[in-house]
Amino acid sequence: MTEHVEHGFGPVWDRDSRLLVLGSMPSPKSRQAAFYYMHPRNRFWPVMGAVFGDGADDVPGGTPASRRAFALRHGIALWDVIASCDIDGASDASIRNAVPNDLAPLIRGSRIAAVATTGAKAAQLYRRLCAPMLRDAGLEPPLIALPSTSPANAAMRLDTLVAAYREALRGFMPRGGGEEPRSRRG
């Protein structure tokens, strides 16, 4: 059943954030927990731990507080493309009447050098709704379209997701990859 949904909680970010990771709209489980990627079968946090973790002590954990701390420690900002929409459960395919979040203040207030979207629908909505708003604000961060970590993307195994994220986010990893990305602010 389709219902109108407001995002319900704000972004995770600070002045040192370098990468903005955007989903489409939080799932019912995430909205209930008021935090990102909280469905127990979503593989976002295991992927991020494998890609960014610096060892056994540097893991995302299972609570919003530990996951927030992990993201910020690694320069990752989290938000979603959509501020509100009509949606059936967690089905991205059902999204209608989407209203985008205004990403410009967050990007201007940080060191964000790129935007990464998790899933095809988030990338599509970002290109259609957010990118034009950012261009109008004089901002054109590059887009990194990542595969979905949702349980609905069951065809991609965890190791395949980790490899895809590691390759796409190489420049943002602690040991990864050379020189720190530069912002492309206008």
Rosetta blueprint (number, residue, H / E / L):
1 M L
2 T E
3 E E
4 H E
5 V E
6 E E
7 H L
8 G L
9 F L
10 G L
11 P L
12 V E
13 W L
14 D L
15 R L
16 D L
17 S L
18 R L
19 L E
20 L E
21 V E
22 L E
23 G E
24 S L
25 M L
26 P L
27 S L
28 P H
29 K H
30 S H
31 R H
32 Q H
33 A H
34 A L
35 F L
36 Y L
37 Y L
38 M L
39 H L
40 P L
41 R L
42 N L
43 R L
44 F H
45 W H
46 P H
47 V H
48 M H
49 G H
50 A H
51 V H
52 F H
53 G L
54 D L
55 G E
56 A L
57 D L
58 D E
59 V L
60 P L
61 G L
62 G L
63 T L
64 P H
65 A H
66 S H
67 R H
68 R H
69 A H
70 F H
71 A H
72 L H
73 R H
74 H L
75 G L
76 I E
77 A E
78 L E
79 W E
80 D E
81 V L
82 I E
83 A E
84 S E
85 C E
86 D E
87 I E
88 D E
89 G L
90 A L
91 S E
92 D E
93 A E
94 S E
95 I E
96 R E
97 N E
98 A E
99 V E
100 P E
101 N L
102 D L
103 L L
104 A H
105 P H
106 L H
107 I H
108 R H
109 G L
110 S L
111 R L
112 I L
113 A L
114 A E
115 V E
116 A E
117 T E
118 T E
119 G L
120 A H
121 K H
122 A H
123 A H
124 Q H
125 L H
126 Y H
127 R H
128 R H
129 L H
130 C H
131 A H
132 P H
133 M H
134 L H
135 R H
136 D H
137 A L
138 G L
139 L E
140 E L
141 P L
142 P L
143 L E
144 I E
145 A E
146 L E
147 P L
148 S L
149 T L
150 S L
151 P L
152 A L
153 N L
154 A L
155 A L
156 M L
157 R L
158 L H
159 D H
160 T H
161 L H
162 V H
163 A H
164 A H
165 Y H
166 R H
167 E H
168 A H
169 L L
170 R H
171 G H
172 F H
173 M L
174 P L
175 R L
176 G L
177 G L
178 G L
179 E L
180 E L
181 P L
182 R L
183 S L
184 R L
185 R E
186 G L
